[in-house]
Amino acid sequence: MYNQDMLDTLAVLSFVVGLANYQENLTQNDKDDIMKKLDEQTKDILIQLTAAIEEQNTMLKEILARLSDG
C-alpha cells in the first residue's frame, strides 16, 4: 500500500513538473516569436531608412550640381 501511495505521489509530481516545463516551453516559444518579429521589423525599418537616405543623397547631389552650375 505504501509503495502504491509513493508511486501515485511520484506520478502527480511528474505531471506537475511536466506541466511546468510545458508552460516554460510555451513562454520561451512566445519570447522567440516576439524576438523574431522584432528582428523582422528592425530589418524592414533599416531597409526603408536606407532607401530614404539614398533618395536624399540623390537630391542633395542634384542640388549641389545646380548650385555649382549657377
CHARMM internal coordinates of N, CA and C (Angstrom, degrees):
IC EDIT
DIST 1 N 1 CA 1.4440
DIST 1 CA 1 C 1.5209
ANGL 1 N 1 CA 1 C 110.99
DIST 1 C 2 N 1.3374
ANGL 1 CA 1 C 2 N 115.65
DIHE 1 N 1 CA 1 C 2 N -43.19
DIST 2 N 2 CA 1.4506
ANGL 1 C 2 N 2 CA 120.94
DIHE 1 CA 1 C 2 N 2 CA -179.77
DIST 2 CA 2 C 1.5280
ANGL 2 N 2 CA 2 C 110.22
DIHE 1 C 2 N 2 CA 2 C -62.17
DIST 2 C 3 N 1.3428
ANGL 2 CA 2 C 3 N 117.05
DIHE 2 N 2 CA 2 C 3 N -40.90
DIST 3 N 3 CA 1.4661
ANGL 2 C 3 N 3 CA 120.34
DIHE 2 CA 2 C 3 N 3 CA 179.25
DIST 3 CA 3 C 1.5221
ANGL 3 N 3 CA 3 C 111.69
DIHE 2 C 3 N 3 CA 3 C -64.08
DIST 3 C 4 N 1.3284
ANGL 3 CA 3 C 4 N 116.42
DIHE 3 N 3 CA 3 C 4 N -37.82
DIST 4 N 4 CA 1.4625
ANGL 3 C 4 N 4 CA 120.00
DIHE 3 CA 3 C 4 N 4 CA 179.25
DIST 4 CA 4 C 1.5277
ANGL 4 N 4 CA 4 C 110.54
DIHE 3 C 4 N 4 CA 4 C -65.73
DIST 4 C 5 N 1.3433
ANGL 4 CA 4 C 5 N 116.65
DIHE 4 N 4 CA 4 C 5 N -41.54
DIST 5 N 5 CA 1.4666
ANGL 4 C 5 N 5 CA 120.36
DIHE 4 CA 4 C 5 N 5 CA 177.55
DIST 5 CA 5 C 1.5207
ANGL 5 N 5 CA 5 C 110.54
DIHE 4 C 5 N 5 CA 5 C -62.73
DIST 5 C 6 N 1.3220
ANGL 5 CA 5 C 6 N 115.52
DIHE 5 N 5 CA 5 C 6 N -40.63
DIST 6 N 6 CA 1.4700
ANGL 5 C 6 N 6 CA 120.50
DIHE 5 CA 5 C 6 N 6 CA 179.33
DIST 6 CA 6 C 1.5298
ANGL 6 N 6 CA 6 C 109.86
DIHE 5 C 6 N 6 CA 6 C -64.69
DIST 6 C 7 N 1.3220
ANGL 6 CA 6 C 7 N 116.73
DIHE 6 N 6 CA 6 C 7 N -42.13
DIST 7 N 7 CA 1.4608
ANGL 6 C 7 N 7 CA 120.44
DIHE 6 CA 6 C 7 N 7 CA 178.90
DIST 7 CA 7 C 1.5260
ANGL 7 N 7 CA 7 C 111.49
DIHE 6 C 7 N 7 CA 7 C -65.75
DIST 7 C 8 N 1.3415
ANGL 7 CA 7 C 8 N 115.87
DIHE 7 N 7 CA 7 C 8 N -39.49
DIST 8 N 8 CA 1.4622
ANGL 7 C 8 N 8 CA 119.80
DIHE 7 CA 7 C 8 N 8 CA 177.13
DIST 8 CA 8 C 1.5284
ANGL 8 N 8 CA 8 C 110.62
DIHE 7 C 8 N 8 CA 8 C -63.09
DIST 8 C 9 N 1.3331
ANGL 8 CA 8 C 9 N 115.81
DIHE 8 N 8 CA 8 C 9 N -43.78
DIST 9 N 9 CA 1.4645
ANGL 8 C 9 N 9 CA 120.59
DIHE 8 CA 8 C 9 N 9 CA 178.88
DIST 9 CA 9 C 1.5222
ANGL 9 N 9 CA 9 C 110.72
DIHE 8 C 9 N 9 CA 9 C -62.22
DIST 9 C 10 N 1.3170
ANGL 9 CA 9 C 10 N 116.60
DIHE 9 N 9 CA 9 C 10 N -43.43
DIST 10 N 10 CA 1.4593
ANGL 9 C 10 N 10 CA 120.70
DIHE 9 CA 9 C 10 N 10 CA 178.70
DIST 10 CA 10 C 1.5327
ANGL 10 N 10 CA 10 C 111.24
DIHE 9 C 10 N 10 CA 10 C -64.32
DIST 10 C 11 N 1.3163
ANGL 10 CA 10 C 11 N 116.77
DIHE 10 N 10 CA 10 C 11 N -37.96
DIST 11 N 11 CA 1.4600
ANGL 10 C 11 N 11 CA 120.87
DIHE 10 CA 10 C 11 N 11 CA 178.59
DIST 11 CA 11 C 1.5260
ANGL 11 N 11 CA 11 C 110.54
DIHE 10 C 11 N 11 CA 11 C -64.54
DIST 11 C 12 N 1.3290
ANGL 11 CA 11 C 12 N 116.17
DIHE 11 N 11 CA 11 C 12 N -42.52
DIST 12 N 12 CA 1.4700
ANGL 11 C 12 N 12 CA 120.17
DIHE 11 CA 11 C 12 N 12 CA 178.35
DIST 12 CA 12 C 1.5269
ANGL 12 N 12 CA 12 C 110.04
DIHE 11 C 12 N 12 CA 12 C -65.58
DIST 12 C 13 N 1.3289
ANGL 12 CA 12 C 13 N 117.00
DIHE 12 N 12 CA 12 C 13 N -45.47
DIST 13 N 13 CA 1.4714
ANGL 12 C 13 N 13 CA 120.64
DIHE 12 CA 12 C 13 N 13 CA 178.37
DIST 13 CA 13 C 1.5257
ANGL 13 N 13 CA 13 C 110.92
DIHE 12 C 13 N 13 CA 13 C -60.97
DIST 13 C 14 N 1.3030
ANGL 13 CA 13 C 14 N 116.35
DIHE 13 N 13 CA 13 C 14 N -41.43
DIST 14 N 14 CA 1.4577
ANGL 13 C 14 N 14 CA 120.63
DIHE 13 CA 13 C 14 N 14 CA 178.64
DIST 14 CA 14 C 1.5215
ANGL 14 N 14 CA 14 C 110.75
DIHE 13 C 14 N 14 CA 14 C -62.12
DIST 14 C 15 N 1.3356
ANGL 14 CA 14 C 15 N 116.02
DIHE 14 N 14 CA 14 C 15 N -41.51
DIST 15 N 15 CA 1.4601
ANGL 14 C 15 N 15 CA 120.62
DIHE 14 CA 14 C 15 N 15 CA 177.96
DIST 15 CA 15 C 1.5289
ANGL 15 N 15 CA 15 C 110.67
DIHE 14 C 15 N 15 CA 15 C -63.10
DIST 15 C 16 N 1.3379
ANGL 15 CA 15 C 16 N 116.98
DIHE 15 N 15 CA 15 C 16 N -44.64
DIST 16 N 16 CA 1.4620
ANGL 15 C 16 N 16 CA 121.24
DIHE 15 CA 15 C 16 N 16 CA -179.09
DIST 16 CA 16 C 1.5304
ANGL 16 N 16 CA 16 C 110.29
DIHE 15 C 16 N 16 CA 16 C -63.16
DIST 16 C 17 N 1.3294
ANGL 16 CA 16 C 17 N 117.25
DIHE 16 N 16 CA 16 C 17 N -44.39
DIST 17 N 17 CA 1.4632
ANGL 16 C 17 N 17 CA 120.94
DIHE 16 CA 16 C 17 N 17 CA 178.34
DIST 17 CA 17 C 1.5266
ANGL 17 N 17 CA 17 C 110.33
DIHE 16 C 17 N 17 CA 17 C -63.75
DIST 17 C 18 N 1.3137
ANGL 17 CA 17 C 18 N 116.93
DIHE 17 N 17 CA 17 C 18 N -41.94
DIST 18 N 18 CA 1.4640
ANGL 17 C 18 N 18 CA 120.59
DIHE 17 CA 17 C 18 N 18 CA 177.43
DIST 18 CA 18 C 1.5152
ANGL 18 N 18 CA 18 C 111.60
DIHE 17 C 18 N 18 CA 18 C -62.05
DIST 18 C 19 N 1.3139
ANGL 18 CA 18 C 19 N 116.59
DIHE 18 N 18 CA 18 C 19 N -41.18
DIST 19 N 19 CA 1.4641
ANGL 18 C 19 N 19 CA 121.49
DIHE 18 CA 18 C 19 N 19 CA 178.08
DIST 19 CA 19 C 1.5241
ANGL 19 N 19 CA 19 C 110.59
DIHE 18 C 19 N 19 CA 19 C -64.73
DIST 19 C 20 N 1.3240
ANGL 19 CA 19 C 20 N 117.57
DIHE 19 N 19 CA 19 C 20 N -42.41
DIST 20 N 20 CA 1.4646
ANGL 19 C 20 N 20 CA 121.59
DIHE 19 CA 19 C 20 N 20 CA 177.78
DIST 20 CA 20 C 1.5244
ANGL 20 N 20 CA 20 C 110.32
DIHE 19 C 20 N 20 CA 20 C -63.24
DIST 20 C 21 N 1.3158
ANGL 20 CA 20 C 21 N 117.36
DIHE 20 N 20 CA 20 C 21 N -42.42
DIST 21 N 21 CA 1.4643
ANGL 20 C 21 N 21 CA 120.70
DIHE 20 CA 20 C 21 N 21 CA 177.90
DIST 21 CA 21 C 1.5155
ANGL 21 N 21 CA 21 C 111.03
DIHE 20 C 21 N 21 CA 21 C -64.02
DIST 21 C 22 N 1.3249
ANGL 21 CA 21 C 22 N 116.64
DIHE 21 N 21 CA 21 C 22 N -40.33
DIST 22 N 22 CA 1.4599
ANGL 21 C 22 N 22 CA 121.14
DIHE 21 CA 21 C 22 N 22 CA 178.82
DIST 22 CA 22 C 1.5276
ANGL 22 N 22 CA 22 C 109.88
DIHE 21 C 22 N 22 CA 22 C -61.86
DIST 22 C 23 N 1.3372
ANGL 22 CA 22 C 23 N 116.94
DIHE 22 N 22 CA 22 C 23 N -44.74
DIST 23 N 23 CA 1.4661
ANGL 22 C 23 N 23 CA 121.37
DIHE 22 CA 22 C 23 N 23 CA 178.99
DIST 23 CA 23 C 1.5267
ANGL 23 N 23 CA 23 C 110.01
DIHE 22 C 23 N 23 CA 23 C -62.74
DIST 23 C 24 N 1.3160
ANGL 23 CA 23 C 24 N 117.29
DIHE 23 N 23 CA 23 C 24 N -41.69
DIST 24 N 24 CA 1.4707
ANGL 23 C 24 N 24 CA 121.04
DIHE 23 CA 23 C 24 N 24 CA 178.80
DIST 24 CA 24 C 1.5151
ANGL 24 N 24 CA 24 C 110.51
DIHE 23 C 24 N 24 CA 24 C -64.32
DIST 24 C 25 N 1.3287
ANGL 24 CA 24 C 25 N 117.34
DIHE 24 N 24 CA 24 C 25 N -39.77
DIST 25 N 25 CA 1.4596
ANGL 24 C 25 N 25 CA 120.60
DIHE 24 CA 24 C 25 N 25 CA 177.72
DIST 25 CA 25 C 1.5183
ANGL 25 N 25 CA 25 C 111.02
DIHE 24 C 25 N 25 CA 25 C -64.51
DIST 25 C 26 N 1.3240
ANGL 25 CA 25 C 26 N 117.07
DIHE 25 N 25 CA 25 C 26 N -40.32
DIST 26 N 26 CA 1.4649
ANGL 25 C 26 N 26 CA 120.27
DIHE 25 CA 25 C 26 N 26 CA 176.83
DIST 26 CA 26 C 1.5232
ANGL 26 N 26 CA 26 C 110.32
DIHE 25 C 26 N 26 CA 26 C -62.76
DIST 26 C 27 N 1.3377
ANGL 26 CA 26 C 27 N 115.75
DIHE 26 N 26 CA 26 C 27 N -43.31
DIST 27 N 27 CA 1.4657
ANGL 26 C 27 N 27 CA 120.15
DIHE 26 CA 26 C 27 N 27 CA 179.29
DIST 27 CA 27 C 1.5214
ANGL 27 N 27 CA 27 C 110.32
DIHE 26 C 27 N 27 CA 27 C -62.47
DIST 27 C 28 N 1.3203
ANGL 27 CA 27 C 28 N 117.35
DIHE 27 N 27 CA 27 C 28 N -43.17
DIST 28 N 28 CA 1.4633
ANGL 27 C 28 N 28 CA 121.32
DIHE 27 CA 27 C 28 N 28 CA 179.41
DIST 28 CA 28 C 1.5237
ANGL 28 N 28 CA 28 C 110.07
DIHE 27 C 28 N 28 CA 28 C -64.79
DIST 28 C 29 N 1.3341
ANGL 28 CA 28 C 29 N 117.04
DIHE 28 N 28 CA 28 C 29 N -41.20
DIST 29 N 29 CA 1.4611
ANGL 28 C 29 N 29 CA 120.00
DIHE 28 CA 28 C 29 N 29 CA 178.09
DIST 29 CA 29 C 1.5240
ANGL 29 N 29 CA 29 C 111.11
DIHE 28 C 29 N 29 CA 29 C -63.36
DIST 29 C 30 N 1.3409
ANGL 29 CA 29 C 30 N 116.42
DIHE 29 N 29 CA 29 C 30 N -39.79
DIST 30 N 30 CA 1.4602
ANGL 29 C 30 N 30 CA 120.24
DIHE 29 CA 29 C 30 N 30 CA 176.79
DIST 30 CA 30 C 1.5264
ANGL 30 N 30 CA 30 C 110.60
DIHE 29 C 30 N 30 CA 30 C -61.39
DIST 30 C 31 N 1.3297
ANGL 30 CA 30 C 31 N 116.09
DIHE 30 N 30 CA 30 C 31 N -43.44
DIST 31 N 31 CA 1.4695
ANGL 30 C 31 N 31 CA 120.31
DIHE 30 CA 30 C 31 N 31 CA 178.76
DIST 31 CA 31 C 1.5240
ANGL 31 N 31 CA 31 C 110.33
DIHE 30 C 31 N 31 CA 31 C -63.27
DIST 31 C 32 N 1.3198
ANGL 31 CA 31 C 32 N 116.32
DIHE 31 N 31 CA 31 C 32 N -42.57
DIST 32 N 32 CA 1.4682
ANGL 31 C 32 N 32 CA 119.93
DIHE 31 CA 31 C 32 N 32 CA 178.64
DIST 32 CA 32 C 1.5238
ANGL 32 N 32 CA 32 C 111.21
DIHE 31 C 32 N 32 CA 32 C -61.96
DIST 32 C 33 N 1.3405
ANGL 32 CA 32 C 33 N 116.21
DIHE 32 N 32 CA 32 C 33 N -41.67
DIST 33 N 33 CA 1.4644
ANGL 32 C 33 N 33 CA 120.38
DIHE 32 CA 32 C 33 N 33 CA 178.28
DIST 33 CA 33 C 1.5224
ANGL 33 N 33 CA 33 C 111.23
DIHE 32 C 33 N 33 CA 33 C -62.88
DIST 33 C 34 N 1.3246
ANGL 33 CA 33 C 34 N 116.37
DIHE 33 N 33 CA 33 C 34 N -43.88
DIST 34 N 34 CA 1.4660
ANGL 33 C 34 N 34 CA 120.80
DIHE 33 CA 33 C 34 N 34 CA 179.16
DIST 34 CA 34 C 1.5221
ANGL 34 N 34 CA 34 C 110.27
DIHE 33 C 34 N 34 CA 34 C -62.40
DIST 34 C 35 N 1.3217
ANGL 34 CA 34 C 35 N 117.06
DIHE 34 N 34 CA 34 C 35 N -45.25
DIST 35 N 35 CA 1.4670
ANGL 34 C 35 N 35 CA 120.56
DIHE 34 CA 34 C 35 N 35 CA -179.49
DIST 35 CA 35 C 1.5292
ANGL 35 N 35 CA 35 C 111.02
DIHE 34 C 35 N 35 CA 35 C -63.76
DIST 35 C 36 N 1.3230
ANGL 35 CA 35 C 36 N 116.64
DIHE 35 N 35 CA 35 C 36 N -38.26
DIST 36 N 36 CA 1.4673
ANGL 35 C 36 N 36 CA 120.36
DIHE 35 CA 35 C 36 N 36 CA 178.82
DIST 36 CA 36 C 1.5237
ANGL 36 N 36 CA 36 C 110.36
DIHE 35 C 36 N 36 CA 36 C -64.63
DIST 36 C 37 N 1.3283
ANGL 36 CA 36 C 37 N 117.00
DIHE 36 N 36 CA 36 C 37 N -43.74
DIST 37 N 37 CA 1.4603
ANGL 36 C 37 N 37 CA 120.82
DIHE 36 CA 36 C 37 N 37 CA 179.25
DIST 37 CA 37 C 1.5203
ANGL 37 N 37 CA 37 C 111.03
DIHE 36 C 37 N 37 CA 37 C -64.83
DIST 37 C 38 N 1.3358
ANGL 37 CA 37 C 38 N 116.56
DIHE 37 N 37 CA 37 C 38 N -41.52
DIST 38 N 38 CA 1.4628
ANGL 37 C 38 N 38 CA 119.77
DIHE 37 CA 37 C 38 N 38 CA 177.78
DIST 38 CA 38 C 1.5248
ANGL 38 N 38 CA 38 C 111.02
DIHE 37 C 38 N 38 CA 38 C -63.21
DIST 38 C 39 N 1.3109
ANGL 38 CA 38 C 39 N 116.61
DIHE 38 N 38 CA 38 C 39 N -40.09
DIST 39 N 39 CA 1.4582
ANGL 38 C 39 N 39 CA 121.18
DIHE 38 CA 38 C 39 N 39 CA 178.34
DIST 39 CA 39 C 1.5270
ANGL 39 N 39 CA 39 C 110.88
DIHE 38 C 39 N 39 CA 39 C -62.50
DIST 39 C 40 N 1.3322
ANGL 39 CA 39 C 40 N 116.63
DIHE 39 N 39 CA 39 C 40 N -43.98
DIST 40 N 40 CA 1.4647
ANGL 39 C 40 N 40 CA 120.82
DIHE 39 CA 39 C 40 N 40 CA 178.56
DIST 40 CA 40 C 1.5256
ANGL 40 N 40 CA 40 C 110.91
DIHE 39 C 40 N 40 CA 40 C -64.22
DIST 40 C 41 N 1.3338
ANGL 40 CA 40 C 41 N 117.16
DIHE 40 N 40 CA 40 C 41 N -41.56
DIST 41 N 41 CA 1.4562
ANGL 40 C 41 N 41 CA 120.66
DIHE 40 CA 40 C 41 N 41 CA 178.83
DIST 41 CA 41 C 1.5231
ANGL 41 N 41 CA 41 C 110.85
DIHE 40 C 41 N 41 CA 41 C -64.58
DIST 41 C 42 N 1.3225
ANGL 41 CA 41 C 42 N 116.43
DIHE 41 N 41 CA 41 C 42 N -40.90
DIST 42 N 42 CA 1.4648
ANGL 41 C 42 N 42 CA 120.58
DIHE 41 CA 41 C 42 N 42 CA 179.03
DIST 42 CA 42 C 1.5264
ANGL 42 N 42 CA 42 C 110.44
DIHE 41 C 42 N 42 CA 42 C -62.56
DIST 42 C 43 N 1.3274
ANGL 42 CA 42 C 43 N 117.08
DIHE 42 N 42 CA 42 C 43 N -43.64
DIST 43 N 43 CA 1.4628
ANGL 42 C 43 N 43 CA 120.51
DIHE 42 CA 42 C 43 N 43 CA 177.94
DIST 43 CA 43 C 1.5225
ANGL 43 N 43 CA 43 C 111.05
DIHE 42 C 43 N 43 CA 43 C -62.31
DIST 43 C 44 N 1.3365
ANGL 43 CA 43 C 44 N 117.17
DIHE 43 N 43 CA 43 C 44 N -42.67
DIST 44 N 44 CA 1.4636
ANGL 43 C 44 N 44 CA 120.90
DIHE 43 CA 43 C 44 N 44 CA 178.94
DIST 44 CA 44 C 1.5265
ANGL 44 N 44 CA 44 C 110.83
DIHE 43 C 44 N 44 CA 44 C -62.03
DIST 44 C 45 N 1.3228
ANGL 44 CA 44 C 45 N 116.69
DIHE 44 N 44 CA 44 C 45 N -43.18
DIST 45 N 45 CA 1.4671
ANGL 44 C 45 N 45 CA 120.85
DIHE 44 CA 44 C 45 N 45 CA 179.23
DIST 45 CA 45 C 1.5221
ANGL 45 N 45 CA 45 C 110.32
DIHE 44 C 45 N 45 CA 45 C -63.27
DIST 45 C 46 N 1.3214
ANGL 45 CA 45 C 46 N 117.38
DIHE 45 N 45 CA 45 C 46 N -42.77
DIST 46 N 46 CA 1.4666
ANGL 45 C 46 N 46 CA 120.62
DIHE 45 CA 45 C 46 N 46 CA 179.48
DIST 46 CA 46 C 1.5291
ANGL 46 N 46 CA 46 C 111.15
DIHE 45 C 46 N 46 CA 46 C -63.77
DIST 46 C 47 N 1.3197
ANGL 46 CA 46 C 47 N 117.33
DIHE 46 N 46 CA 46 C 47 N -38.86
DIST 47 N 47 CA 1.4645
ANGL 46 C 47 N 47 CA 120.83
DIHE 46 CA 46 C 47 N 47 CA 177.62
DIST 47 CA 47 C 1.5233
ANGL 47 N 47 CA 47 C 109.98
DIHE 46 C 47 N 47 CA 47 C -63.56
DIST 47 C 48 N 1.3399
ANGL 47 CA 47 C 48 N 116.62
DIHE 47 N 47 CA 47 C 48 N -44.04
DIST 48 N 48 CA 1.4588
ANGL 47 C 48 N 48 CA 120.50
DIHE 47 CA 47 C 48 N 48 CA 179.57
DIST 48 CA 48 C 1.5272
ANGL 48 N 48 CA 48 C 111.35
DIHE 47 C 48 N 48 CA 48 C -65.43
DIST 48 C 49 N 1.3291
ANGL 48 CA 48 C 49 N 116.99
DIHE 48 N 48 CA 48 C 49 N -41.67
DIST 49 N 49 CA 1.4628
ANGL 48 C 49 N 49 CA 120.61
DIHE 48 CA 48 C 49 N 49 CA 178.37
DIST 49 CA 49 C 1.5238
ANGL 49 N 49 CA 49 C 111.24
DIHE 48 C 49 N 49 CA 49 C -64.27
DIST 49 C 50 N 1.3087
ANGL 49 CA 49 C 50 N 116.46
DIHE 49 N 49 CA 49 C 50 N -41.59
DIST 50 N 50 CA 1.4633
ANGL 49 C 50 N 50 CA 120.50
DIHE 49 CA 49 C 50 N 50 CA 179.04
DIST 50 CA 50 C 1.5261
ANGL 50 N 50 CA 50 C 110.43
DIHE 49 C 50 N 50 CA 50 C -61.43
DIST 50 C 51 N 1.3190
ANGL 50 CA 50 C 51 N 116.82
DIHE 50 N 50 CA 50 C 51 N -43.98
DIST 51 N 51 CA 1.4662
ANGL 50 C 51 N 51 CA 120.87
DIHE 50 CA 50 C 51 N 51 CA 179.00
DIST 51 CA 51 C 1.5209
ANGL 51 N 51 CA 51 C 110.59
DIHE 50 C 51 N 51 CA 51 C -63.37
DIST 51 C 52 N 1.3336
ANGL 51 CA 51 C 52 N 117.08
DIHE 51 N 51 CA 51 C 52 N -42.39
DIST 52 N 52 CA 1.4635
ANGL 51 C 52 N 52 CA 120.66
DIHE 51 CA 51 C 52 N 52 CA -179.91
DIST 52 CA 52 C 1.5208
ANGL 52 N 52 CA 52 C 111.02
DIHE 51 C 52 N 52 CA 52 C -65.41
DIST 52 C 53 N 1.3125
ANGL 52 CA 52 C 53 N 117.38
DIHE 52 N 52 CA 52 C 53 N -41.10
DIST 53 N 53 CA 1.4700
ANGL 52 C 53 N 53 CA 120.89
DIHE 52 CA 52 C 53 N 53 CA 179.44
DIST 53 CA 53 C 1.5237
ANGL 53 N 53 CA 53 C 110.59
DIHE 52 C 53 N 53 CA 53 C -66.82
DIST 53 C 54 N 1.3100
ANGL 53 CA 53 C 54 N 117.07
DIHE 53 N 53 CA 53 C 54 N -40.12
DIST 54 N 54 CA 1.4625
ANGL 53 C 54 N 54 CA 119.91
DIHE 53 CA 53 C 54 N 54 CA 177.30
DIST 54 CA 54 C 1.5263
ANGL 54 N 54 CA 54 C 110.83
DIHE 53 C 54 N 54 CA 54 C -62.52
DIST 54 C 55 N 1.3373
ANGL 54 CA 54 C 55 N 116.70
DIHE 54 N 54 CA 54 C 55 N -40.70
DIST 55 N 55 CA 1.4633
ANGL 54 C 55 N 55 CA 120.69
DIHE 54 CA 54 C 55 N 55 CA 177.83
DIST 55 CA 55 C 1.5326
ANGL 55 N 55 CA 55 C 110.54
DIHE 54 C 55 N 55 CA 55 C -64.19
DIST 55 C 56 N 1.3223
ANGL 55 CA 55 C 56 N 116.73
DIHE 55 N 55 CA 55 C 56 N -42.34
DIST 56 N 56 CA 1.4656
ANGL 55 C 56 N 56 CA 120.09
DIHE 55 CA 55 C 56 N 56 CA 178.21
DIST 56 CA 56 C 1.5222
ANGL 56 N 56 CA 56 C 111.17
DIHE 55 C 56 N 56 CA 56 C -64.55
DIST 56 C 57 N 1.3244
ANGL 56 CA 56 C 57 N 117.16
DIHE 56 N 56 CA 56 C 57 N -39.43
DIST 57 N 57 CA 1.4680
ANGL 56 C 57 N 57 CA 120.55
DIHE 56 CA 56 C 57 N 57 CA 177.91
DIST 57 CA 57 C 1.5261
ANGL 57 N 57 CA 57 C 110.70
DIHE 56 C 57 N 57 CA 57 C -62.00
DIST 57 C 58 N 1.3235
ANGL 57 CA 57 C 58 N 116.41
DIHE 57 N 57 CA 57 C 58 N -41.00
DIST 58 N 58 CA 1.4702
ANGL 57 C 58 N 58 CA 120.79
DIHE 57 CA 57 C 58 N 58 CA 177.97
DIST 58 CA 58 C 1.5255
ANGL 58 N 58 CA 58 C 110.05
DIHE 57 C 58 N 58 CA 58 C -61.74
DIST 58 C 59 N 1.3276
ANGL 58 CA 58 C 59 N 117.21
DIHE 58 N 58 CA 58 C 59 N -44.82
DIST 59 N 59 CA 1.4646
ANGL 58 C 59 N 59 CA 121.28
DIHE 58 CA 58 C 59 N 59 CA 179.36
DIST 59 CA 59 C 1.5269
ANGL 59 N 59 CA 59 C 111.02
DIHE 58 C 59 N 59 CA 59 C -64.48
DIST 59 C 60 N 1.3304
ANGL 59 CA 59 C 60 N 116.81
DIHE 59 N 59 CA 59 C 60 N -42.72
DIST 60 N 60 CA 1.4644
ANGL 59 C 60 N 60 CA 120.05
DIHE 59 CA 59 C 60 N 60 CA 178.89
DIST 60 CA 60 C 1.5242
ANGL 60 N 60 CA 60 C 111.60
DIHE 59 C 60 N 60 CA 60 C -62.74
DIST 60 C 61 N 1.3213
ANGL 60 CA 60 C 61 N 116.43
DIHE 60 N 60 CA 60 C 61 N -40.32
DIST 61 N 61 CA 1.4666
ANGL 60 C 61 N 61 CA 119.23
DIHE 60 CA 60 C 61 N 61 CA 177.56
DIST 61 CA 61 C 1.5163
ANGL 61 N 61 CA 61 C 110.82
DIHE 60 C 61 N 61 CA 61 C -63.16
DIST 61 C 62 N 1.3324
ANGL 61 CA 61 C 62 N 115.86
DIHE 61 N 61 CA 61 C 62 N -39.64
DIST 62 N 62 CA 1.4589
ANGL 61 C 62 N 62 CA 119.81
DIHE 61 CA 61 C 62 N 62 CA 177.94
DIST 62 CA 62 C 1.5282
ANGL 62 N 62 CA 62 C 111.76
DIHE 61 C 62 N 62 CA 62 C -64.71
DIST 62 C 63 N 1.3344
ANGL 62 CA 62 C 63 N 116.02
DIHE 62 N 62 CA 62 C 63 N -42.98
DIST 63 N 63 CA 1.4527
ANGL 62 C 63 N 63 CA 120.81
DIHE 62 CA 62 C 63 N 63 CA 177.60
DIST 63 CA 63 C 1.5276
ANGL 63 N 63 CA 63 C 110.35
DIHE 62 C 63 N 63 CA 63 C -61.75
DIST 63 C 64 N 1.3286
ANGL 63 CA 63 C 64 N 116.89
DIHE 63 N 63 CA 63 C 64 N -45.37
DIST 64 N 64 CA 1.4749
ANGL 63 C 64 N 64 CA 120.48
DIHE 63 CA 63 C 64 N 64 CA 179.82
DIST 64 CA 64 C 1.5337
ANGL 64 N 64 CA 64 C 110.84
DIHE 63 C 64 N 64 CA 64 C -63.46
DIST 64 C 65 N 1.3240
ANGL 64 CA 64 C 65 N 116.54
DIHE 64 N 64 CA 64 C 65 N -39.12
DIST 65 N 65 CA 1.4667
ANGL 64 C 65 N 65 CA 120.04
DIHE 64 CA 64 C 65 N 65 CA 178.45
DIST 65 CA 65 C 1.5207
ANGL 65 N 65 CA 65 C 110.57
DIHE 64 C 65 N 65 CA 65 C -63.73
DIST 65 C 66 N 1.3221
ANGL 65 CA 65 C 66 N 117.41
DIHE 65 N 65 CA 65 C 66 N -42.13
DIST 66 N 66 CA 1.4829
ANGL 65 C 66 N 66 CA 120.93
DIHE 65 CA 65 C 66 N 66 CA 179.35
DIST 66 CA 66 C 1.5239
ANGL 66 N 66 CA 66 C 110.92
DIHE 65 C 66 N 66 CA 66 C -67.42
DIST 66 C 67 N 1.3310
ANGL 66 CA 66 C 67 N 116.40
DIHE 66 N 66 CA 66 C 67 N -38.59
DIST 67 N 67 CA 1.4629
ANGL 66 C 67 N 67 CA 119.46
DIHE 66 CA 66 C 67 N 67 CA 179.26
DIST 67 CA 67 C 1.5282
ANGL 67 N 67 CA 67 C 111.69
DIHE 66 C 67 N 67 CA 67 C -66.96
DIST 67 C 68 N 1.3266
ANGL 67 CA 67 C 68 N 116.21
DIHE 67 N 67 CA 67 C 68 N -38.39
DIST 68 N 68 CA 1.4669
ANGL 67 C 68 N 68 CA 118.90
DIHE 67 CA 67 C 68 N 68 CA -178.62
DIST 68 CA 68 C 1.5398
ANGL 68 N 68 CA 68 C 110.70
DIHE 67 C 68 N 68 CA 68 C -74.96
DIST 68 C 69 N 1.3519
ANGL 68 CA 68 C 69 N 117.97
DIHE 68 N 68 CA 68 C 69 N -25.18
DIST 69 N 69 CA 1.4654
ANGL 68 C 69 N 69 CA 122.20
DIHE 68 CA 68 C 69 N 69 CA 177.33
DIST 69 CA 69 C 1.5385
ANGL 69 N 69 CA 69 C 110.36
DIHE 68 C 69 N 69 CA 69 C -78.90
DIST 69 C 70 N 1.3099
ANGL 69 CA 69 C 70 N 116.69
DIHE 69 N 69 CA 69 C 70 N -27.74
DIST 70 N 70 CA 1.4659
ANGL 69 C 70 N 70 CA 123.01
DIHE 69 CA 69 C 70 N 70 CA -172.54
DIST 70 CA 70 C 1.4605
ANGL 70 N 70 CA 70 C 112.85
DIHE 69 C 70 N 70 CA 70 C -75.89
END
COOR INIT
IC SEED 1 N 1 CA 1 C
IC BUILD
